[in-house]
């Protein structure tokens, strides 16, 4: 039996999750992408195939914040995407953790989005 890598296991989890997690115009999908260095969050309407709001740690405001650790930046990204989603008229989203464990930075994004006023 072949050894399974973390990446392949995460990809399988994500595929399994995507079978039943889909965003609509009424309740779009909050998709979290996590790299070793950055967090990317999008609010997606899967029916139309459009991104309604997004935020990431690559933005100038968060890149300049050298006093924050990665988890604090992830929480701030959640707050930013919640603010932008509310401006677009979105109140409720379905959370897509992207096959990652709901822990650390992924959980911080969700907490930040909840504090920003989004219902997950």
Residue pairs with C-beta under 8 A, 6 or more apart in sequence:
10 98
10 99
10 100
11 99
12 99
13 99
14 98
14 99
15 99
17 96
17 97
17 98
17 99
18 96
21 29
21 94
21 96
22 29
22 46
22 47
22 94
23 29
23 43
23 44
23 45
23 46
23 47
23 93
23 94
23 96
24 45
24 46
24 47
25 45
25 47
25 48
26 92
27 92
27 93
27 94
28 43
28 44
28 45
28 46
28 52
28 85
28 90
28 93
28 94
29 43
29 44
29 45
29 46
29 93
29 94
29 96
30 41
30 42
30 43
30 81
30 85
30 93
30 94
30 95
30 96
30 113
30 118
30 120
31 41
31 42
31 43
31 44
31 96
31 98
32 39
32 40
32 41
32 95
32 96
32 97
32 98
32 100
32 106
32 109
32 110
33 39
33 40
33 41
33 42
33 98
34 40
34 98
34 100
34 105
34 106
37 57
37 70
38 56
38 57
38 58
39 56
39 57
39 70
39 73
39 74
39 77
39 105
39 109
40 54
40 56
40 57
40 58
41 54
41 55
41 56
41 77
41 78
41 81
41 109
41 113
42 51
42 53
42 54
42 81
43 51
43 52
43 53
43 54
43 81
43 84
43 85
43 88
43 90
43 93
44 50
44 51
44 52
45 52
52 85
52 88
52 90
53 81
53 84
53 85
53 87
53 88
53 90
54 81
54 84
55 77
55 78
55 80
55 81
55 84
56 62
56 77
57 63
57 70
57 73
57 74
57 77
59 80
62 68
62 73
62 76
62 77
65 73
65 76
68 76
70 105
71 104
71 105
71 108
72 108
74 104
74 105
74 106
74 108
74 109
74 112
75 108
75 109
75 111
75 112
75 115
76 112
77 109
77 112
78 108
78 109
78 110
78 111
78 112
78 113
78 114
78 115
78 116
79 112
79 113
79 115
79 116
80 112
80 116
81 109
81 113
81 116
81 118
82 112
82 113
82 114
82 115
82 116
82 117
82 118
83 116
85 93
85 118
86 116
86 117
86 118
90 118
91 117
91 118
91 119
92 118
92 119
92 120
93 113
93 118
93 119
93 120
94 120
95 110
95 120
97 106
98 106
100 106
102 110
110 120
113 120
114 120
